[in-house]
């Protein structure tokens, strides 16, 4: 084997090594992105479940047993949240939409198994329920209206964006009271 053939062999080995390193790097990056997307989808599913649970309940404590004819008959804005028989530790006892507002200061902790894995993820959920103005649902109303908004923020330890800040899944839904006579 002469010098030219040795140089071609060394060059081929270098190219093969670079190609293998790049393939491995791409596989690791793809795996990381897939895992992060799977966890993000779990967080979105959790938020959607909470909104669906909340909207399946009565609009207000005052509308559980009977209809109300005036928005002034509804629970005062300052009194939204859990009441007498409910506790934040047992959301299955919630009986109206605004009970989910009890997670505004203390987050709810959920541990969810990751599909296709033996791992589980811990999510923290903050919920806030407010009355909103009918003409602009982004504006909180200080007095009762026929429209309530739930704002959810779901995050987990290690759920960071590219800048290293905690990444949060945010969802909002407006629930309105309708009573037809």
Secondary structure as UniProt FT lines:
FT   HELIX           3..55
FT   HELIX           61..63
FT   HELIX           71..73
FT   HELIX           77..79
FT   TURN            84..85
FT   TURN            88..89
FT   HELIX           91..93
FT   HELIX           97..103
FT   TURN            104..105
FT   STRAND          108..113
FT   TURN            115..116
FT   STRAND          120..133
FT   TURN            134..135
FT   STRAND          136..140
FT   STRAND          147..155
FT   TURN            157..158
FT   TURN            162..163
FT   STRAND          169..176
//
